[in-house]
Amino acid sequence: MKLVDEFKAFALKGNVVDMAVGIIIGAAFGKIVSSLVNDVIMPPLGLLIGGVNFTDLKITLKAAEGVNPPVTLNYGNFIQVTFDFLIVAAAIFFVIKAMNSLQRKQETQAPVVPPAPSREETLLTEIRDLLKK
C-alpha cells in the first residue's frame, strides 16, 4: 500500500500535472504547425520551384526486384521535417518573446511600495527619536 501512496503523492504534485498539460498542448500545437507547413506553406513553395512536392523527392539506390520494394533515400521528407522544425522553433520563439515583453511591462507598471510600518515599529521609532534628544 505504501507504493500506491508514494505514486499518488508523485502524480498529484503540481509540476507533474503542469508537465502533462504542456505535453498535451505541445502535441496539439505540433499538429497545427504540421498542417500549416504541409497545407499552406509547402504547396506555394513547391509551385515556385516548378511544381515539386518535397515529400516525393528521393534518390533510388536500388530498383525494385520482384516483391522487394525499391531502396530509396527520401531526402524530400527530410526537407519537409526540417521546415516543420524551423516553423515550430520560430513560433515558440515569438511566444516566449511576447511573454517576456508582457512580464517586463508588468514589472515596470507595478512599483513596489514598501508596507507601512506596524504599530510596534512606529512606537519604537518614536522612542528611539526621543532617546536621541
Z-matrix of the N, CA and C atoms (Angstrom, degrees):
N
C 1 1.441
C 2 1.525 1 111.39
N 3 1.314 2 117.29 1 -28.78
C 4 1.462 3 120.95 2 -178.94
C 5 1.541 4 111.03 3 -63.80
N 6 1.323 5 117.54 4 -37.80
C 7 1.458 6 121.93 5 179.45
C 8 1.524 7 110.35 6 -61.93
N 9 1.326 8 117.65 7 -41.12
C 10 1.460 9 121.82 8 179.13
C 11 1.527 10 110.13 9 -64.68
N 12 1.333 11 117.31 10 -41.40
C 13 1.462 12 120.73 11 178.71
C 14 1.523 13 111.17 12 -64.52
N 15 1.328 14 117.17 13 -40.54
C 16 1.462 15 120.67 14 178.47
C 17 1.527 16 110.73 15 -63.97
N 18 1.344 17 115.78 16 -42.81
C 19 1.462 18 119.29 17 179.55
C 20 1.524 19 110.81 18 -64.33
N 21 1.323 20 117.23 19 -41.21
C 22 1.463 21 121.04 20 179.26
C 23 1.528 22 110.15 21 -62.11
N 24 1.325 23 116.69 22 -43.83
C 25 1.468 24 120.22 23 178.99
C 26 1.529 25 110.63 24 -62.68
N 27 1.334 26 116.89 25 -39.48
C 28 1.471 27 121.20 26 179.29
C 29 1.529 28 110.73 27 -67.66
N 30 1.332 29 117.07 28 -47.55
C 31 1.463 30 121.73 29 -174.27
C 32 1.519 31 112.36 30 -68.39
N 33 1.311 32 117.88 31 -26.83
C 34 1.455 33 119.92 32 -176.48
C 35 1.524 34 113.53 33 -96.11
N 36 1.321 35 117.21 34 4.34
C 37 1.462 36 119.63 35 175.02
C 38 1.516 37 109.09 36 -66.05
N 39 1.309 38 116.78 37 149.89
C 40 1.461 39 121.39 38 -178.39
C 41 1.510 40 113.49 39 -60.40
N 42 1.337 41 117.81 40 -38.47
C 43 1.457 42 120.49 41 -177.11
C 44 1.518 43 112.04 42 -64.61
N 45 1.323 44 117.08 43 -39.03
C 46 1.464 45 120.39 44 -178.34
C 47 1.520 46 110.09 45 -67.97
N 48 1.323 47 117.06 46 -42.40
C 49 1.458 48 120.82 47 179.67
C 50 1.535 49 109.70 48 -65.76
N 51 1.321 50 117.33 49 -43.64
C 52 1.463 51 120.65 50 178.28
C 53 1.521 52 111.30 51 -60.65
N 54 1.324 53 116.43 52 -41.53
C 55 1.455 54 120.64 53 179.65
C 56 1.533 55 110.51 54 -64.60
N 57 1.327 56 117.10 55 -41.78
C 58 1.465 57 120.68 56 179.66
C 59 1.526 58 110.71 57 -62.83
N 60 1.318 59 116.70 58 -43.16
C 61 1.470 60 120.34 59 178.04
C 62 1.528 61 109.84 60 -62.67
N 63 1.323 62 117.06 61 -42.43
C 64 1.463 63 120.78 62 178.84
C 65 1.520 64 112.64 63 -61.73
N 66 1.313 65 116.66 64 -40.30
C 67 1.470 66 120.46 65 179.85
C 68 1.523 67 110.45 66 -66.23
N 69 1.328 68 116.94 67 -42.89
C 70 1.468 69 120.51 68 -179.53
C 71 1.519 70 110.38 69 -64.77
N 72 1.330 71 117.14 70 -45.00
C 73 1.465 72 120.07 71 178.94
C 74 1.526 73 110.27 72 -66.00
N 75 1.331 74 117.08 73 -38.46
C 76 1.461 75 120.63 74 177.64
C 77 1.520 76 112.66 75 -61.58
N 78 1.336 77 116.74 76 -40.19
C 79 1.467 78 120.02 77 178.61
C 80 1.526 79 110.71 78 -65.06
N 81 1.332 80 116.02 79 -42.51
C 82 1.466 81 119.32 80 178.51
C 83 1.524 82 110.71 81 -65.70
N 84 1.336 83 116.89 82 -40.36
C 85 1.461 84 121.35 83 178.43
C 86 1.528 85 110.04 84 -63.74
N 87 1.324 86 117.03 85 -37.77
C 88 1.456 87 121.04 86 178.09
C 89 1.526 88 111.85 87 -61.15
N 90 1.331 89 116.72 88 -39.41
C 91 1.464 90 120.07 89 178.16
C 92 1.527 91 111.06 90 -66.02
N 93 1.322 92 115.91 91 -39.43
C 94 1.464 93 119.70 92 179.15
C 95 1.524 94 110.05 93 -64.04
N 96 1.320 95 116.54 94 -44.53
C 97 1.460 96 120.21 95 -179.01
C 98 1.525 97 110.51 96 -66.81
N 99 1.321 98 117.65 97 -40.15
C 100 1.470 99 120.15 98 177.69
C 101 1.523 100 110.68 99 -60.74
N 102 1.324 101 116.60 100 -41.83
C 103 1.459 102 119.70 101 177.72
C 104 1.520 103 110.99 102 -65.20
N 105 1.328 104 117.03 103 -41.14
C 106 1.464 105 120.57 104 177.65
C 107 1.528 106 110.75 105 -59.07
N 108 1.316 107 116.09 106 -45.98
C 109 1.460 108 119.65 107 -178.45
C 110 1.527 109 110.67 108 -68.25
N 111 1.338 110 117.01 109 -50.03
C 112 1.467 111 120.75 110 -174.82
C 113 1.522 112 113.27 111 -69.77
N 114 1.340 113 117.60 112 -37.80
C 115 1.459 114 120.55 113 -171.19
C 116 1.521 115 114.52 114 -101.13
N 117 1.341 116 117.69 115 -20.94
C 118 1.463 117 119.43 116 -175.13
C 119 1.529 118 112.22 117 -115.82
N 120 1.321 119 117.85 118 -45.58
C 121 1.472 120 120.24 119 -173.23
C 122 1.528 121 112.22 120 -86.50
N 123 1.314 122 117.63 121 -46.32
C 124 1.466 123 119.56 122 -173.14
C 125 1.535 124 114.28 123 -70.11
N 126 1.345 125 121.98 124 -37.17
C 127 1.472 126 118.47 125 179.10
C 128 1.534 127 113.45 126 -59.35
N 129 1.334 128 120.49 127 -47.44
C 130 1.473 129 117.65 128 177.00
C 131 1.526 130 112.96 129 -65.14
N 132 1.323 131 116.44 130 -35.43
C 133 1.461 132 119.74 131 178.10
C 134 1.525 133 110.36 132 -64.56
N 135 1.320 134 116.21 133 -43.18
C 136 1.472 135 120.00 134 176.30
C 137 1.517 136 112.00 135 -63.11
N 138 1.331 137 116.09 136 -37.11
C 139 1.465 138 120.52 137 178.29
C 140 1.522 139 111.06 138 -65.50
N 141 1.339 140 116.17 139 -39.07
C 142 1.462 141 120.31 140 179.11
C 143 1.523 142 112.57 141 -63.74
N 144 1.320 143 117.22 142 -32.30
C 145 1.464 144 119.01 143 -178.70
C 146 1.525 145 111.94 144 -99.47
N 147 1.330 146 116.60 145 20.93
C 148 1.456 147 119.54 146 172.45
C 149 1.514 148 114.73 147 102.59
N 150 1.321 149 118.67 148 31.13
C 151 1.458 150 121.58 149 175.91
C 152 1.515 151 114.45 150 72.89
N 153 1.310 152 117.61 151 26.58
C 154 1.460 153 121.61 152 -177.98
C 155 1.525 154 109.51 153 -86.01
N 156 1.343 155 116.35 154 131.44
C 157 1.460 156 121.87 155 171.88
C 158 1.526 157 106.06 156 -94.31
N 159 1.330 158 117.14 157 117.40
C 160 1.457 159 120.95 158 -172.56
C 161 1.526 160 112.90 159 -59.87
N 162 1.329 161 117.07 160 -35.72
C 163 1.471 162 118.24 161 -177.47
C 164 1.530 163 111.64 162 -68.81
N 165 1.330 164 117.47 163 -17.77
C 166 1.465 165 120.27 164 179.01
C 167 1.524 166 113.12 165 -87.88
N 168 1.316 167 118.42 166 -7.58
C 169 1.460 168 120.95 167 -178.93
C 170 1.530 169 110.02 168 -73.42
N 171 1.315 170 116.02 169 124.45
C 172 1.469 171 120.34 170 179.42
C 173 1.519 172 109.81 171 -161.25
N 174 1.313 173 113.77 172 159.81
C 175 1.458 174 121.49 173 175.84
C 176 1.521 175 107.02 174 -114.50
N 177 1.311 176 116.06 175 127.03
C 178 1.462 177 120.05 176 179.07
C 179 1.523 178 109.04 177 -85.26
N 180 1.333 179 114.78 178 117.11
C 181 1.461 180 119.99 179 179.85
C 182 1.525 181 111.64 180 -86.45
N 183 1.341 182 115.26 181 -33.45
C 184 1.460 183 120.00 182 178.89
C 185 1.519 184 107.39 183 -147.66
N 186 1.331 185 116.39 184 128.48
C 187 1.459 186 121.14 185 -178.32
C 188 1.524 187 110.64 186 -68.82
N 189 1.328 188 115.06 187 159.39
C 190 1.464 189 120.38 188 179.13
C 191 1.523 190 109.48 189 -66.00
N 192 1.327 191 114.94 190 140.03
C 193 1.464 192 120.55 191 177.70
C 194 1.521 193 108.18 192 -128.35
N 195 1.312 194 116.55 193 108.75
C 196 1.463 195 120.32 194 178.90
C 197 1.523 196 111.18 195 64.36
N 198 1.336 197 116.34 196 -121.17
C 199 1.468 198 120.79 197 -179.01
C 200 1.522 199 111.83 198 -87.41
N 201 1.319 200 117.33 199 -10.10
C 202 1.464 201 120.75 200 179.63
C 203 1.528 202 109.97 201 -77.95
N 204 1.348 203 116.86 202 129.52
C 205 1.469 204 118.94 203 178.98
C 206 1.530 205 110.45 204 -72.97
N 207 1.323 206 116.52 205 163.04
C 208 1.469 207 118.13 206 178.38
C 209 1.529 208 110.85 207 -68.63
N 210 1.316 209 115.52 208 153.82
C 211 1.461 210 121.58 209 175.21
C 212 1.522 211 106.16 210 -96.24
N 213 1.356 212 115.21 211 118.50
C 214 1.464 213 119.39 212 -175.76
C 215 1.525 214 111.39 213 -127.04
N 216 1.310 215 114.14 214 153.52
C 217 1.459 216 122.57 215 174.03
C 218 1.531 217 105.81 216 -105.88
N 219 1.345 218 116.83 217 105.00
C 220 1.468 219 122.59 218 -172.47
C 221 1.526 220 111.43 219 -89.23
N 222 1.311 221 116.64 220 73.31
C 223 1.460 222 119.88 221 -178.23
C 224 1.523 223 112.09 222 -73.38
N 225 1.309 224 118.93 223 -22.79
C 226 1.460 225 121.81 224 177.83
C 227 1.531 226 111.37 225 -65.53
N 228 1.318 227 116.30 226 -38.63
C 229 1.461 228 120.07 227 177.25
C 230 1.531 229 109.91 228 -64.66
N 231 1.322 230 116.90 229 -37.52
C 232 1.463 231 120.91 230 176.60
C 233 1.526 232 110.90 231 -62.41
N 234 1.332 233 117.10 232 -41.93
C 235 1.466 234 120.79 233 177.30
C 236 1.521 235 109.93 234 -61.19
N 237 1.329 236 117.16 235 -42.82
C 238 1.463 237 122.31 236 179.58
C 239 1.530 238 111.26 237 -61.03
N 240 1.318 239 117.10 238 -46.59
C 241 1.465 240 121.27 239 -179.53
C 242 1.536 241 110.62 240 -66.84
N 243 1.324 242 116.93 241 -34.93
C 244 1.466 243 120.40 242 177.56
C 245 1.529 244 110.72 243 -64.68
N 246 1.336 245 117.44 244 -42.37
C 247 1.461 246 120.43 245 175.60
C 248 1.530 247 110.75 246 -61.78
N 249 1.330 248 117.11 247 -42.40
C 250 1.474 249 120.83 248 176.63
C 251 1.525 250 110.20 249 -55.78
N 252 1.325 251 116.09 250 -48.69
C 253 1.461 252 120.63 251 -178.28
C 254 1.523 253 111.70 252 -61.40
N 255 1.334 254 116.78 253 -45.81
C 256 1.458 255 119.91 254 -178.34
C 257 1.522 256 112.05 255 -62.29
N 258 1.317 257 116.94 256 -38.00
C 259 1.460 258 119.95 257 179.86
C 260 1.523 259 110.26 258 -71.29
N 261 1.323 260 118.07 259 -40.80
C 262 1.469 261 120.53 260 176.75
C 263 1.524 262 109.81 261 -62.40
N 264 1.316 263 117.43 262 -44.79
C 265 1.467 264 120.70 263 -179.99
C 266 1.523 265 110.67 264 -61.92
N 267 1.327 266 118.12 265 -42.41
C 268 1.466 267 121.16 266 178.90
C 269 1.523 268 110.58 267 -65.35
N 270 1.323 269 117.55 268 -42.42
C 271 1.466 270 120.59 269 179.90
C 272 1.521 271 110.86 270 -63.27
N 273 1.311 272 117.83 271 -43.64
C 274 1.464 273 121.20 272 178.79
C 275 1.529 274 109.77 273 -64.98
N 276 1.314 275 117.62 274 -40.69
C 277 1.460 276 121.20 275 177.93
C 278 1.526 277 110.97 276 -57.86
N 279 1.336 278 116.75 277 -47.06
C 280 1.459 279 119.70 278 -178.19
C 281 1.530 280 112.06 279 -68.73
N 282 1.327 281 117.88 280 -34.39
C 283 1.467 282 120.42 281 176.92
C 284 1.524 283 109.92 282 -65.94
N 285 1.331 284 117.44 283 -46.22
C 286 1.466 285 120.99 284 179.27
C 287 1.528 286 110.67 285 -63.88
N 288 1.331 287 116.42 286 -40.06
C 289 1.463 288 120.24 287 178.89
C 290 1.522 289 110.45 288 -62.50
N 291 1.324 290 117.85 289 -42.25
C 292 1.466 291 121.44 290 178.22
C 293 1.528 292 110.95 291 -65.08
N 294 1.321 293 117.09 292 -41.17
C 295 1.462 294 120.34 293 179.25
C 296 1.527 295 110.46 294 -64.06
N 297 1.321 296 117.68 295 -43.35
C 298 1.465 297 121.05 296 178.00
C 299 1.519 298 111.43 297 -62.96
N 300 1.329 299 117.30 298 -39.08
C 301 1.455 300 121.41 299 178.52
C 302 1.525 301 110.54 300 -63.93
N 303 1.328 302 116.99 301 -43.88
C 304 1.462 303 120.26 302 178.23
C 305 1.521 304 111.07 303 -64.27
N 306 1.319 305 116.45 304 -39.17
C 307 1.465 306 120.16 305 179.96
C 308 1.533 307 110.12 306 -64.93
N 309 1.319 308 117.70 307 -41.35
C 310 1.464 309 120.74 308 178.15
C 311 1.520 310 111.17 309 -64.00
N 312 1.338 311 117.40 310 -38.71
C 313 1.465 312 120.95 311 178.60
C 314 1.530 313 110.16 312 -63.76
N 315 1.314 314 117.10 313 -41.84
C 316 1.462 315 120.29 314 179.53
C 317 1.516 316 111.10 315 -64.75
N 318 1.325 317 117.36 316 -37.67
C 319 1.458 318 120.73 317 -179.80
C 320 1.523 319 110.99 318 -67.37
N 321 1.329 320 118.32 319 -36.42
C 322 1.455 321 120.78 320 -179.02
C 323 1.526 322 111.59 321 -79.99
N 324 1.315 323 118.71 322 -28.57
C 325 1.452 324 121.60 323 -178.33
C 326 1.523 325 112.70 324 -76.17
N 327 1.291 326 118.07 325 -33.60
C 328 1.454 327 121.23 326 -175.61
C 329 1.528 328 110.05 327 -103.98
N 330 1.366 329 116.92 328 88.78
C 331 1.463 330 117.57 329 178.02
C 332 1.525 331 109.30 330 -68.01
N 333 1.301 332 114.20 331 145.15
C 334 1.455 333 120.40 332 -177.78
C 335 1.526 334 108.51 333 -79.77
N 336 1.315 335 115.73 334 116.88
C 337 1.455 336 121.55 335 178.35
C 338 1.525 337 107.12 336 -100.79
N 339 1.337 338 117.08 337 122.83
C 340 1.460 339 117.81 338 -179.66
C 341 1.518 340 109.70 339 -66.66
N 342 1.319 341 116.56 340 142.88
C 343 1.466 342 119.05 341 -179.15
C 344 1.529 343 110.16 342 -66.01
N 345 1.317 344 115.12 343 149.80
C 346 1.462 345 120.38 344 179.20
C 347 1.528 346 108.77 345 -65.39
N 348 1.329 347 116.58 346 144.04
C 349 1.457 348 118.50 347 -179.55
C 350 1.530 349 110.83 348 -65.28
N 351 1.314 350 114.76 349 147.93
C 352 1.462 351 119.50 350 179.71
C 353 1.528 352 109.70 351 -70.26
N 354 1.311 353 116.13 352 168.36
C 355 1.471 354 120.82 353 -179.14
C 356 1.526 355 111.07 354 -59.60
N 357 1.349 356 115.76 355 -39.69
C 358 1.460 357 119.91 356 -179.93
C 359 1.526 358 111.50 357 -64.06
N 360 1.321 359 115.93 358 -42.28
C 361 1.463 360 120.14 359 179.57
C 362 1.522 361 110.61 360 -63.91
N 363 1.319 362 116.48 361 -40.94
C 364 1.461 363 120.32 362 179.10
C 365 1.532 364 110.64 363 -62.52
N 366 1.322 365 115.88 364 -45.33
C 367 1.465 366 119.33 365 178.99
C 368 1.526 367 111.75 366 -63.55
N 369 1.321 368 116.64 367 -42.41
C 370 1.462 369 119.98 368 178.45
C 371 1.527 370 111.59 369 -63.45
N 372 1.306 371 116.92 370 -37.57
C 373 1.457 372 120.94 371 178.14
C 374 1.525 373 110.16 372 -64.92
N 375 1.327 374 116.82 373 -42.25
C 376 1.459 375 120.47 374 178.34
C 377 1.530 376 110.99 375 -63.59
N 378 1.329 377 116.60 376 -42.21
C 379 1.471 378 120.74 377 178.93
C 380 1.525 379 109.82 378 -62.61
N 381 1.345 380 116.46 379 -43.49
C 382 1.464 381 120.48 380 178.82
C 383 1.520 382 111.57 381 -59.89
N 384 1.336 383 115.30 382 -44.65
C 385 1.466 384 120.08 383 -179.79
C 386 1.522 385 111.27 384 -64.14
N 387 1.354 386 117.37 385 -38.44
C 388 1.456 387 121.09 386 178.77
C 389 1.537 388 111.18 387 -67.07
N 390 1.323 389 115.85 388 -38.05
C 391 1.467 390 120.64 389 178.86
C 392 1.541 391 111.25 390 -67.12
N 393 1.320 392 116.49 391 -33.55
C 394 1.462 393 120.52 392 179.35
C 395 1.526 394 110.50 393 -65.33
N 396 1.336 395 116.50 394 -33.69
C 397 1.471 396 120.47 395 -178.69
C 398 1.487 397 108.10 396 -74.00
